[in-house]
Amino acid sequence: MPAFDVAAVRREFPILGTSVHGRPLVYLDNAATSQKPLAVIRRLERFYAEENANVHRGVHRLSEQATSAYEAARAVAARFLGLADPRGCVFVRGATEGINLVADSWGRAHLRPGDEILVTHLEHHANIVPWQLAAERSGARVVVAPVTPRGEVDLDAFRALLSPRTKMAAFAHVSNALGTVNPAAEMTRLAKAAGAAVLVDGCQSAAHFGVDVPSLGCDFFVFSGHKTFGPTGVGVLWGRPELLDSMPPYQSGGDMIRKVDFDGTTFREAPERFEAGTPNISGVLGLAAALEYFMPIREAAHAHEQALLAAATERLRAVPGLTVVGEAAEKVAVLSFNLKGAHPHDIGTLLDADGVAVRTGHHCCMPLMKGLGLAGTVRASFAFYNTMEEVDALVRAVERARKMTA
């Protein structure tokens, strides 16, 4: 594999050359949202400057061009997920909407009183609350698989909780709070053997390593554009086309209908069935540009990120009073930690004064933090455009914060 040229990569991300509080920006909040390359910025500009028109149904040239680009983006999303057929790829506002869509639509069609929905203690709120609401509507209940002190799903407990009552297993491919990479293919195999459908939340995995949905074997997979170097307000829900076609519409309006009459309406098949109204056209095109940019480099990018994670973990472990939270055997480049006697928010504020941007708090994982006995953590999350020099800057800022809060 050729050497990863991080300096050349950084030149593609204009924001990385900016300053914060008079110091060079060290952006380590990538698990919350990633920065955008020039390929994405220019694609958005080109659409609005040269191509802006609504998609589908238009017979004029601009509309036909926009429609062609929009549908080509669907094929890019499918290829990004290792899929040959783009028909199961539904454009949504993000992973949160994708999960809500499945919980509402699939849930209405399939959940009944006494059924169970299996999640894990690692989940983001976006993969908990929609299932709680689906359970309230249907009379089903949410069952939770525990995690070990290392921050890994207890696979034996997960297996034991599966039963004929389990209709859905929904879990993260990668934990946003700890960076844990779950054995998603094995968890899917176990759930499918029990007769359950499976949804995998790929928000964090999609931004770090290649995802092959057919190898996972799941029924639904979601990811967000803004965490994958694309625009905000766009994402992808992939579902098995036959399952999507069996689900009632999530929202209704233009473009998702086949025929409207006051005596009744018939709906289109997936994916159009779930794309009511004018979509986020520019966002979809920007997402496609991001995925096209990322796919050729993601293997080398992942290796670079893993080197950053190893270096940062080793050096932060040496800081007196610092505890690393989440020691899974397999992780992406997410490093959560706490300093003895200091609140995570205070540490985050002090790091910001040094130009280092991290995330602090519960990371939308309150049940996980409660289970770990923590109010929250400081989370440094790396992307492929981060550098070893930025690891140095993080460690220096943490040392300074430790001395100021001691």
C-alpha positions in Angstrom: 0.0 0.0 0.0 1.5 3.4 -0.9 2.3 5.9 1.9 -0.7 7.9 2.9 0.0 11.6 2.1 -1.9 13.4 4.9 -0.4 16.8 3.9 -1.9 16.5 0.4 -5.2 15.3 1.9 -5.4 18.3 4.2 -5.1 20.7 1.3 -8.4 19.4 0.1 -10.1 20.6 3.4 -10.1 24.4 3.6 -11.3 24.6 7.2 -8.3 22.7 8.5 -6.2 25.8 7.7 -8.2 28.1 10.0 -7.4 29.2 13.5 -9.4 29.1 16.8 -8.5 31.6 19.6 -5.4 32.5 17.7 -4.2 28.9 17.5 -4.3 26.4 14.6 -7.5 24.5 14.6 -7.1 20.8 15.7 -10.4 19.3 14.8 -11.0 16.1 16.8 -14.8 16.1 16.8 -15.2 13.9 13.7 -17.6 11.5 15.3 -20.1 14.4 15.7 -19.6 15.7 12.2 -16.8 15.5 9.7 -15.2 18.3 7.6 -15.9 18.6 3.9 -13.4 18.3 1.0 -13.3 20.8 -1.9 -14.9 18.1 -4.1 -18.1 18.4 -2.0 -18.0 22.2 -1.7 -17.5 22.6 -5.5 -20.3 20.1 -6.3 -22.8 22.1 -4.2 -21.7 25.3 -5.8 -21.9 23.9 -9.3 -25.4 22.5 -8.7 -26.8 25.9 -7.6 -24.8 27.9 -10.1 -25.4 25.8 -13.2 -27.9 22.9 -12.7 -30.6 23.9 -10.2 -33.9 22.4 -11.0 -36.4 20.0 -9.4 -36.0 16.3 -10.0 -38.5 13.8 -11.6 -41.4 14.6 -13.9 -39.8 17.7 -15.5 -39.4 17.6 -19.2 -37.0 20.6 -19.6 -33.3 20.1 -19.9 -32.3 21.3 -16.4 -34.8 19.0 -14.7 -33.6 16.0 -16.8 -30.0 16.8 -15.9 -30.8 17.1 -12.2 -32.8 13.9 -12.2 -30.0 12.0 -14.0 -27.5 13.2 -11.4 -29.8 12.4 -8.5 -30.3 8.8 -9.7 -26.6 8.4 -10.5 -26.0 9.4 -6.8 -28.2 6.5 -5.7 -26.0 4.2 -7.7 -22.9 5.7 -6.0 -24.5 5.1 -2.6 -25.2 1.5 -3.5 -21.6 1.0 -4.7 -20.3 2.5 -1.4 -22.3 -0.2 0.5 -21.1 -3.0 -1.7 -24.4 -3.4 -3.5 -25.1 -4.0 -7.2 -28.7 -2.9 -7.1 -29.4 0.7 -6.0 -33.2 0.2 -5.6 -33.0 -0.4 -1.9 -31.2 2.9 -1.3 -33.6 5.5 0.1 -32.3 9.1 0.5 -33.3 10.4 3.9 -32.3 13.4 6.1 -29.8 11.2 8.0 -29.5 8.0 9.9 -31.9 9.3 12.6 -34.7 9.7 10.0 -33.8 6.3 8.5 -34.2 4.5 11.8 -37.4 6.4 12.5 -38.7 5.4 9.1 -38.1 1.7 9.8 -39.4 1.9 13.3 -42.6 3.5 12.2 -43.3 1.9 8.9 -41.8 -1.6 9.4 -43.1 -1.5 13.0 -46.7 -0.7 11.9 -46.6 -3.7 9.5 -44.8 -6.2 11.7 -44.9 -5.5 15.5 -47.7 -6.9 17.7 -48.3 -7.1 21.4 -45.8 -9.3 23.1 -43.1 -8.9 20.4 -39.6 -7.9 21.4 -37.1 -5.4 19.9 -33.5 -6.2 20.9 -31.0 -3.3 21.2 -27.8 -3.0 23.1 -26.5 -0.7 25.9 -24.0 0.9 23.3 -26.8 2.5 21.3 -27.1 6.2 20.4 -30.4 7.7 21.5 -31.4 7.7 17.8 -31.4 3.8 17.9 -33.3 3.7 21.2 -36.1 6.2 21.3 -37.7 5.3 17.9 -38.0 1.7 19.1 -39.5 2.8 22.4 -42.1 4.7 20.5 -42.7 1.8 18.2 -43.1 -0.5 21.2 -45.6 1.9 22.8 -47.7 2.0 19.6 -47.7 -1.8 19.1 -47.6 -3.3 22.5 -44.1 -4.7 21.9 -41.3 -4.2 24.4 -37.6 -3.2 24.1 -35.0 -5.7 25.4 -31.5 -4.6 26.1 -28.3 -6.6 25.7 -25.6 -5.5 28.2 -22.0 -4.5 27.5 -18.8 -5.6 29.3 -16.6 -3.3 31.3 -14.4 -3.1 28.3 -17.2 -1.6 26.3 -18.0 -4.6 24.1 -21.4 -6.2 23.6 -21.8 -9.3 25.8 -22.3 -11.7 22.9 -23.5 -14.5 25.1 -26.1 -12.3 26.7 -27.2 -11.0 23.3 -27.6 -14.6 22.1 -29.5 -15.6 25.2 -32.0 -12.7 24.8 -33.0 -13.8 21.3 -36.2 -15.8 21.2 -39.2 -16.4 18.9 -40.6 -13.2 20.4 -37.7 -11.1 18.9 -39.0 -9.4 15.8 -36.2 -6.8 15.4 -32.6 -6.6 16.4 -31.2 -3.1 16.0 -27.6 -2.2 16.9 -24.7 0.0 16.0 -22.0 -1.2 13.8 -19.6 1.0 15.7 -20.2 2.8 19.0 -20.1 6.6 18.7 -19.2 7.0 22.4 -16.4 4.4 22.7 -15.4 3.5 19.2 -16.1 -0.2 19.7 -16.5 -2.2 16.5 -19.3 -4.7 17.1 -19.2 -8.1 15.5 -22.2 -7.0 13.3 -22.1 -10.0 10.9 -22.2 -12.5 13.8 -24.9 -10.6 15.7 -26.9 -10.5 12.4 -26.4 -14.2 11.9 -27.7 -15.0 15.4 -30.7 -12.7 15.1 -31.7 -14.0 11.7 -31.4 -17.6 13.0 -34.0 -16.6 15.7 -36.3 -15.2 12.9 -35.7 -11.5 13.6 -35.2 -8.7 11.1 -32.0 -6.7 11.6 -31.1 -3.0 11.4 -27.5 -1.9 11.6 -26.7 1.7 12.4 -23.7 2.4 10.3 -23.2 6.1 11.2 -19.7 5.6 12.6 -18.5 2.6 10.5 -19.2 4.2 7.1 -16.8 7.0 7.9 -13.9 4.7 8.9 -13.8 1.5 6.9 -15.3 -0.2 3.9 -18.9 -1.5 4.5 -20.1 -4.5 2.6 -23.8 -4.8 3.3 -24.3 -8.2 1.6 -21.5 -9.7 3.9 -23.3 -8.3 7.0 -26.5 -10.0 6.0 -28.7 -7.4 7.6 -32.2 -6.2 6.4 -31.6 -2.5 6.9 -28.5 -0.3 7.1 -28.4 3.4 7.7 -25.7 6.1 7.6 -25.5 9.9 7.6 -23.8 12.1 5.0 -22.5 14.7 7.4 -20.4 12.1 9.2 -19.1 10.7 5.9 -17.5 14.0 4.6 -20.7 15.0 2.9 -23.4 17.7 3.6 -25.7 17.9 6.5 -29.3 16.9 6.1 -28.9 13.9 3.9 -28.2 10.2 4.5 -29.1 6.8 3.2 -31.4 4.1 4.4 -30.8 0.8 2.6 -33.4 -1.9 3.0 -34.1 -5.1 1.2 -36.3 -4.0 -1.7 -38.9 -6.7 -1.0 -39.2 -5.6 2.6 -39.4 -1.9 1.7 -42.2 -2.7 -0.8 -44.1 -4.4 2.0 -44.0 -1.4 4.3 -46.6 1.4 4.3 -45.4 5.0 3.5 -43.7 6.9 6.2 -44.6 10.3 4.8 -46.9 11.2 2.0 -47.1 13.8 -0.7 -45.7 14.3 -4.2 -43.5 11.9 -6.1 -44.2 8.9 -3.8 -47.6 8.2 -5.4 -48.6 6.3 -8.5 -52.2 7.6 -8.6 -54.2 10.0 -6.4 -58.0 10.0 -6.4 -60.4 11.1 -3.7 -61.6 7.5 -3.6 -58.1 6.4 -2.7 -54.4 6.6 -3.5 -51.9 4.0 -4.8 -48.2 4.3 -4.0 -45.0 3.7 -5.9 -42.5 1.0 -5.0 -39.3 1.6 -3.1 -37.3 3.8 -3.0 -39.6 6.4 -4.3 -42.3 5.3 -1.9 -40.2 6.8 0.9 -39.1 10.0 -0.7 -42.1 12.3 -0.5 -41.8 15.8 -1.7 -38.8 17.7 -3.1 -35.7 16.0 -1.8 -32.5 17.5 -0.6 -31.1 17.4 -4.2 -27.9 19.4 -3.6 -27.3 17.3 -0.5 -27.6 14.1 -2.4 -25.2 15.3 -5.1 -22.8 16.5 -2.4 -23.0 13.1 -0.7 -22.2 11.3 -3.9 -19.2 13.6 -4.4 -18.0 12.8 -0.8 -18.4 9.0 -1.3 -16.6 9.2 -4.7 -13.8 11.1 -3.0 -13.5 8.7 0.0 -13.9 5.3 -1.6 -10.5 5.2 -3.4 -8.6 6.2 -0.2 -10.6 4.6 2.6 -8.3 1.5 3.1 -5.2 3.7 3.5 -7.2 6.3 5.4 -8.3 3.6 7.9 -4.7 2.4 8.5 -3.6 6.0 9.1 -6.5 6.6 11.6 -5.5 3.4 13.5 -2.0 4.7 13.8 -3.3 7.9 15.2 -5.5 6.1 17.7 -2.7 3.9 18.9 -0.3 6.8 19.4 -3.0 9.0 21.2 -4.1 6.1 23.4 -0.5 5.3 24.5 0.4 8.8 25.2 -2.8 9.8 27.1 -2.6 6.7 29.2 0.6 8.1 30.6 -1.1 11.3 31.8 -1.5 11.1 35.6 -5.1 10.8 36.7 -6.4 10.1 33.2 -8.6 7.1 32.5 -9.4 5.8 29.1 -13.0 4.7 28.8 -13.7 1.9 26.3 -11.0 -0.7 25.9 -12.6 -2.9 23.2 -10.2 -5.2 21.3 -11.4 -3.7 18.0 -12.0 0.1 17.8 -12.2 2.9 15.3 -10.3 6.1 15.9 -12.5 7.3 18.8 -10.8 7.9 22.2 -12.9 8.6 25.2 -11.3 9.5 28.6 -11.8 11.3 31.9 -9.4 13.2 34.2 -9.7 12.6 37.9 -11.4 15.5 39.7 -12.3 17.4 36.5 -15.7 17.6 34.8 -15.6 16.6 31.1 -17.1 20.0 30.1 -14.4 21.9 31.9 -11.7 19.8 30.1 -13.4 20.5 26.8 -13.5 24.2 27.4 -9.8 24.3 28.3 -8.9 22.3 25.3 -10.8 24.7 23.1 -8.7 27.5 24.4 -5.7 25.7 22.9 -7.5 25.3 19.6 -8.4 21.6 20.2 -12.0 20.7 19.4 -13.3 17.7 21.2 -16.8 16.5 22.3 -17.8 16.3 25.9 -20.8 14.9 27.8 -22.9 11.7 27.4 -22.6 11.7 23.5 -26.3 10.9 23.2 -25.7 7.6 25.1 -27.2 8.3 28.5 -28.0 4.6 29.2 -24.4 3.6 28.4 -22.9 6.3 30.6 -25.3 5.3 33.4 -24.2 1.7 33.0 -20.6 2.7 33.2 -21.2 4.9 36.3 -20.2 8.0 34.5 -21.7 11.5 33.9 -19.9 11.6 30.6 -16.5 11.6 29.0 -14.2 13.7 26.9 -14.2 12.2 23.4 -11.4 12.8 20.8 -12.4 11.4 17.5 -10.0 11.3 14.5 -10.4 11.3 10.8 -7.9 10.5 8.0 -7.0 14.2 7.7 -5.7 14.4 11.3 -1.9 14.2 11.9 0.6 13.0 14.5 1.3 16.6 15.2 -2.3 17.0 16.2 -2.0 14.1 18.5 0.9 16.0 20.1 -1.3 19.1 20.4 -4.0 17.1 22.1 -1.7 15.6 24.6 -0.1 19.0 25.4 -3.6 20.5 25.9 -4.7 17.7 28.1 -1.6 18.1 30.3 -2.2 21.8 30.6 -5.9 21.2 31.5 -4.8 18.6 34.1 -2.5 21.1 35.8 -5.2 23.8 35.7 -7.8 21.6 37.3 -5.6 19.8 39.8 
